[in-house]
Amino acid sequence: MFDTSDTKFTPSSAYEIVKIPETYANIIERYGVEGKYVNAQESPWVPFGVNAAIRHLAFDVRNNIASNILWIKSGGVIGTHKHRGTIVMVCMEGSARYLEYDWVAGPGDFIWETPGLCHTLVSDDPNGVKLFGWLQGPIEFYDENANFLETVDVWWYINHYETYCRDHDIPINKQMYL
């Protein structure tokens, strides 16, 4: 059993900015990239099929990464797909599972998918599910006969978001572009 009283350090409780010495401060100042804050409420829910929507949060074209919240609005399915990169998701509300596995993710549960896996995302919850996702690399979608339909990657997500914004006179949030 782990004894928490034997912790080697206690994080500082100083409520102030502490200037940390940095050997490479001048290099970091020249080439470092500042972190980003994205207000999710400024990103619209963009339809994704008949029973789902995506709230786009970030696009990183250098690494083919997109981040979003996928909302399956009631019980439903996001068709069979194959990941060509790593996908990390956290269930925020409701529940979801893959037909190919025997687990069901609920609020706070962590899902990690590796390249090459094929699966079919479903929510049996009458209230659906919201999943926060960090998606690296392309995802290939297939129909019920295993025929290829579409490749979804960072470029597809950008087009999905920007097209919807233009069609609905919504300003494009440049904070989302990492």
N, C-alpha and C positions, 0 to 999 in steps of 0.2 A: 504494500500500500504506500502511496506517495504521501510524505509528510509535508504539508504546505508551510509549516513553521520553519522548515529548513531551506526556504527559498534563498538563493544566492544574492538577489538584489531586490530592491523595491523601486519601482519607477518613480521618478520625481513627481511631486504634486504641485510644483511651482506653476502658478497660473500666469505665465509670462513667456515671451519669446526669449529663448536662450541662444546666444550666438555660439555656435559650435566651431572649433578650429577646423579648417579644411585645407589639406595640402594642395589640392588642385582647384582651389576656388576660382582662379582666373580662367581655367579651362572649362569648368562647369558653367561659369557666367557666360562664356562665349558660345558654347555648344549645347548646353543643357536645355531641355525642353520643360517648360513649366507644366505643372499638373493642370487638370481641367476640372471644372465643375459644370454639370449639366442639370438644369432644372427639368425634371421629367415632365412636369405639368406643361412645359412649353413645347413638348413633342406630342403631336396628335396621335390618336389611335388610327392606324392605317389598315383598312380591311385586308385580310389574308384568307381568301376563300369565303365561304358563306357563313361560317360560324366562328371565325377567329379574327383577331386583329393583332398588329404589332405596334408597340410604342418603341421607336428607334431611340437609342441613347448615345451611341458612339460608332464612328467609322474610322478605322485605322488602315489606310490603303497600303502602307509600307509592309504590313504584316498580314494582310488579308483577314482582318479581324473586324467583327461587328458585335455590338452589344445591344440587347433589346429586352423588352418584356413581351413575351408571347401570351396572349389571352385567348383561351378557348372559352367562349362565352357560356356554354352549357355543355352537357354531355356531348362529346363529339370526337372527331379523329383528325389528325394531321397525317396525311398519307405516308406510305412506306418511303423511306429515304436512307441514303448511305452517306455517312460522314467521311470526308477526305482529310479532316483535321480534327483537333481536339475540341470538344464541346463541354463547357461547364455550366450547369444550371442549378438554381436554387428555387424550390417551390415556395412561392410567396402566399398564395391563397388556394383553397380547394385541393384537388388531388389529381394525379396523372400517373400513368404507367405506360410501359411498352408491351404490346401484345406478346413479344418474344421473351419477356422475363416474368418472374413470379413475384415482383415487389410492387408496391404502390407508394408513391411519394406524396407526402403531405406537407403542410406548412413548416418551413425551416429545414426540410430534407435536402440533401446535396446529391446531385446527379453528375457523374463524370463519364463522358463517352470518348472512346479512342478511335483513331482513324480506321476505316475499313468495315466498321459495324453497320449493319442494316437493321432498321427497326421501324415500328409503326406506333406513333404517339397517340394515346387516347386518354380522354377524361370520362370516367363513368359518373362523376359528381354532377348532380343536376345544376349546380352553380358554376360548373366549369373549373378552370384552373388559370392561375397566372404564374408564369415561370420567368425568372430573371435568367438571361443567358449571355454567356461570353463565348462567341462562336469563332473559331479559327479555321480558315480554309473553306473550301467549297462543300456544299451539301447537294447531292444528286437526288432528285425526286423521280419516282416511278409510279405507273398506274397499276391497277389490280391485275394486269397481265404481265407485269415486270417489264413493261416498255418504258424506256427513258422519256421523261417529260421536260425537265428543266434543271439547270445548275444554278444554285443560289450561292452567291459569294458576296464579298463586301461591295462590289460594283452593282450587283443586283439590288442589295439593300439600299444603297444610295439612290439608285433610280426609283425604287419603290417609294421611298420617302419624298424625294424631290418632285416626282410626278404628282403625287397626291397633294403636296403643298401648293404647287403651281395651279392645279385644277381647282383648288378650294381657296385660293388667295390667302394662304398662310405663309408668313415669312419663314425662310429657311434659317434654322438656328446653326450658325457657323461654329458654335462651341462644341458641337458634336463631332467635328472633324479633327481627329487627333494628329 
